[in-house]
């Protein structure tokens, strides 16, 4: 499991992105790059990291389920994800 501080830091970044989204959009439309550069760094959506909802792991992240591959496999095997079945051929 990822450190709690990393997970909380990502949540804080998400709040900052949401807070400045309208202002960023307006500044970009006006092509005011000086104004954009004066915003906090964490206001940029590219600073957000996709993390597993359960463990906080950032690598091997499956966007559709918002889980890491390890958590996905465990939950799918336990039947906790509807519509997912183990394939065999």
SEVO-720978 format. One line per 4 residues: number of its first residue (from 1); their letters; for each residue x, y, z of N, C-alpha, C. Coordinates in nm, 2 decimals, padded with zeros to 4 digits. Example, Ala and Ser with C-alpha at 12.3 -4.5 7.8 and 13.67 -1.06 7.14 Angstrom:
! SEVO-720978
1 = AS = 01.32,-00.57,00.78,01.23,-00.45,00.78,01.32,-00.33,00.78 ~ 01.28,-00.22,00.71,01.37,-00.11,00.71,01.29,00.00,00.79 $
//
This chain:
! SEVO-720978
1 = XXXX = 00.08,-00.12,00.00,00.00,00.00,00.00,00.09,00.12,00.00 ~ 00.04,00.22,-00.07,00.12,00.35,-00.08,00.11,00.42,00.05 ~ 00.21,00.51,00.07,00.20,00.59,00.19,00.08,00.68,00.20 ~ 00.03,00.70,00.31,-00.09,00.78,00.33,-00.07,00.93,00.28 $
5 = XXXX = 00.06,00.98,00.30,00.09,01.11,00.27,00.08,01.13,00.11 ~ 00.12,01.03,00.04,00.12,01.04,-00.11,-00.03,01.04,-00.16 ~ -00.11,00.96,-00.10,-00.25,00.96,-00.13,-00.32,01.09,-00.10 ~ -00.29,01.14,00.02,-00.34,01.27,00.06,-00.29,01.39,-00.03 $
9 = XXXX = -00.16,01.38,-00.07,-00.11,01.48,-00.15,-00.18,01.49,-00.29 ~ -00.21,01.37,-00.34,-00.28,01.36,-00.47,-00.42,01.42,-00.45 ~ -00.49,01.39,-00.34,-00.62,01.44,-00.32,-00.62,01.60,-00.31 ~ -00.51,01.65,-00.24,-00.50,01.79,-00.23,-00.47,01.86,-00.37 $
13 = XXXX = -00.39,01.79,-00.45,-00.37,01.84,-00.59,-00.50,01.84,-00.67 ~ -00.58,01.74,-00.65,-00.71,01.73,-00.72,-00.80,01.84,-00.68 ~ -00.80,01.88,-00.55,-00.88,01.99,-00.50,-00.83,02.12,-00.56 ~ -00.70,02.14,-00.57,-00.64,02.26,-00.63,-00.68,02.27,-00.78 $
17 = XXXX = -00.67,02.16,-00.85,-00.70,02.16,-00.99,-00.85,02.20,-01.01 ~ -00.94,02.15,-00.93,-01.08,02.18,-00.94,-01.11,02.33,-00.91 ~ -01.03,02.38,-00.81,-01.05,02.52,-00.76,-01.01,02.62,-00.88 ~ -00.91,02.59,-00.95,-00.86,02.68,-01.05,-00.90,02.64,-01.19 $
21 = XXXX = -00.98,02.55,-01.21,-01.02,02.50,-01.35,-01.08,02.61,-01.43 ~ -01.18,02.68,-01.38,-01.24,02.79,-01.45,-01.15,02.90,-01.49 ~ -01.07,02.94,-01.39,-00.97,03.05,-01.41,-00.87,03.01,-01.52 ~ -00.82,02.89,-01.51,-00.72,02.84,-01.61,-00.78,02.84,-01.75 $
25 = XXXX = -00.90,02.79,-01.76,-00.97,02.79,-01.89,-00.99,02.93,-01.95 ~ -01.02,03.03,-01.86,-01.04,03.16,-01.90,-00.90,03.22,-01.95 ~ -00.80,03.20,-01.87,-00.67,03.25,-01.91,-00.61,03.19,-02.03 ~ -00.64,03.06,-02.06,-00.60,03.00,-02.18,-00.67,03.05,-02.30 $
29 = XXXX = -00.80,03.08,-02.28,-00.88,03.14,-02.39,-00.83,03.27,-02.43 ~ -00.78,03.35,-02.33,-00.73,03.48,-02.36,-00.58,03.48,-02.40 ~ -00.52,03.37,-02.39,-00.38,03.35,-02.42,-00.29,03.43,-02.33 ~ -00.33,03.44,-02.20,-00.26,03.51,-02.10,-00.16,03.42,-02.03 $
33 = XXXX = -00.05,03.39,-02.09,00.05,03.30,-02.03,00.12,03.35,-01.91 ~ 00.13,03.48,-01.89,00.19,03.53,-01.77,00.09,03.50,-01.65 ~ -00.03,03.52,-01.68,-00.13,03.49,-01.57,-00.13,03.35,-01.54 ~ -00.12,03.26,-01.64,-00.12,03.12,-01.61,00.01,03.08,-01.53 $
37 = XXXX = 00.12,03.14,-01.56,00.24,03.11,-01.49,00.23,03.16,-01.34 ~ 00.14,03.25,-01.31,00.13,03.30,-01.17,00.04,03.21,-01.09 ~ -00.03,03.11,-01.15,-00.11,03.02,-01.07,-00.02,02.92,-01.00 ~ -00.07,02.85,-00.90,00.01,02.75,-00.83,00.04,02.64,-00.93 $
41 = XXXX = 00.15,02.57,-00.91,00.19,02.46,-00.99,00.09,02.35,-00.99 ~ 00.04,02.32,-00.87,-00.06,02.21,-00.86,-00.19,02.24,-00.92 ~ -00.21,02.36,-00.98,-00.34,02.39,-01.05,-00.34,02.32,-01.18 ~ -00.23,02.27,-01.23,-00.23,02.21,-01.36,-00.27,02.06,-01.35 $
45 = XXXX = -00.37,02.02,-01.43,-00.42,01.88,-01.42,-00.32,01.78,-01.46 ~ -00.21,01.81,-01.52,-00.11,01.71,-01.55,-00.03,01.67,-01.43 ~ -00.04,01.74,-01.32,00.03,01.71,-01.20,-00.04,01.60,-01.12 ~ -00.16,01.57,-01.16,-00.24,01.46,-01.09,-00.18,01.32,-01.14 $
49 = XXXX = -00.19,01.23,-01.05,-00.14,01.09,-01.08,-00.26,01.00,-01.06 ~ -00.28,00.90,-01.15,-00.38,00.80,-01.14,-00.33,00.70,-01.03 ~ -00.42,00.69,-00.93,-00.38,00.60,-00.82,-00.50,00.50,-00.80 ~ -00.46,00.38,-00.75,-00.56,00.28,-00.72,-00.65,00.33,-00.61 $
53 = XXXX = -00.78,00.31,-00.62,-00.87,00.36,-00.51,-00.85,00.28,-00.38 ~ -00.81,00.16,-00.39,-00.80,00.07,-00.27,-00.66,00.09,-00.20 ~ -00.56,00.07,-00.28,-00.42,00.06,-00.23,-00.34,00.19,-00.25 ~ -00.38,00.27,-00.34,-00.30,00.39,-00.37,-00.18,00.37,-00.47 $
57 = XXXX = -00.17,00.25,-00.52,-00.06,00.22,-00.61,-00.08,00.30,-00.74 ~ 00.03,00.35,-00.79,00.02,00.43,-00.92,00.07,00.35,-01.04 ~ 00.14,00.25,-01.03,00.18,00.17,-01.14,00.08,00.06,-01.18 ~ 00.08,00.03,-01.30,-00.02,-00.08,-01.35,-00.16,-00.04,-01.32 $
61 = XXXX = -00.20,00.08,-01.35,-00.33,00.13,-01.31,-00.43,00.10,-01.43 ~ -00.55,00.05,-01.40,-00.65,00.02,-01.50,-00.75,00.13,-01.49 ~ -00.76,00.22,-01.59,-00.85,00.34,-01.58,-00.99,00.30,-01.57 ~ -01.04,00.20,-01.64,-01.18,00.16,-01.65,-01.23,00.13,-01.51 $
65 = XXXX = -01.15,00.06,-01.43,-01.19,00.02,-01.29,-01.13,00.10,-01.18 ~ -01.04,00.19,-01.21,-00.97,00.28,-01.12,-00.90,00.19,-01.01 ~ -00.84,00.08,-01.05,-00.77,-00.01,-00.96,-00.64,-00.05,-01.02 ~ -00.55,-00.09,-00.94,-00.42,-00.15,-00.99,-00.45,-00.29,-01.03 $
69 = XXXX = -00.36,-00.34,-01.11,-00.38,-00.48,-01.17,-00.39,-00.58,-01.06 ~ -00.31,-00.56,-00.95,-00.31,-00.66,-00.84,-00.44,-00.66,-00.77 ~ -00.49,-00.54,-00.73,-00.62,-00.53,-00.66,-00.73,-00.58,-00.75 ~ -00.72,-00.54,-00.88,-00.82,-00.59,-00.98,-00.83,-00.74,-00.98 $
73 = XXXX = -00.72,-00.80,-00.99,-00.72,-00.95,-00.99,-00.78,-01.01,-00.87 ~ -00.74,-00.96,-00.75,-00.79,-01.01,-00.63,-00.94,-00.99,-00.62 ~ -00.99,-00.88,-00.65,-01.13,-00.85,-00.64,-01.21,-00.93,-00.75 ~ -01.16,-00.94,-00.87,-01.23,-01.02,-00.97,-01.24,-01.17,-00.94 $
77 = XXXX = -01.13,-01.22,-00.88,-01.13,-01.36,-00.84,-01.23,-01.38,-00.72 ~ -01.25,-01.28,-00.64,-01.34,-01.29,-00.53,-01.49,-01.26,-00.57 ~ -01.50,-01.22,-00.70,-01.64,-01.19,-00.75,-01.69,-01.06,-00.71 ~ -01.60,-00.96,-00.67,-01.65,-00.83,-00.62,-01.67,-00.73,-00.73 $
81 = XXXX = -01.63,-00.76,-00.85,-01.64,-00.67,-00.96,-01.75,-00.73,-01.06 ~ -01.87,-00.66,-01.07,-01.97,-00.72,-01.15,-01.94,-00.72,-01.30 ~ -01.97,-00.83,-01.37,-01.95,-00.83,-01.51,-01.81,-00.89,-01.55 ~ -01.73,-00.91,-01.45,-01.59,-00.96,-01.48,-01.58,-01.11,-01.45 $
85 = XXXX = -01.54,-01.18,-01.55,-01.53,-01.33,-01.53,-01.39,-01.37,-01.58 ~ -01.34,-01.48,-01.52,-01.21,-01.53,-01.56,-01.23,-01.60,-01.70 ~ -01.14,-01.56,-01.79,-01.15,-01.62,-01.92,-01.07,-01.75,-01.93 ~ -01.11,-01.84,-02.02,-01.03,-01.96,-02.04,-01.06,-02.00,-02.19 $
89 = X = -00.96,-02.05,-02.26,-00.98,-02.09,-02.40,-00.89,-02.21,-02.43 $
//
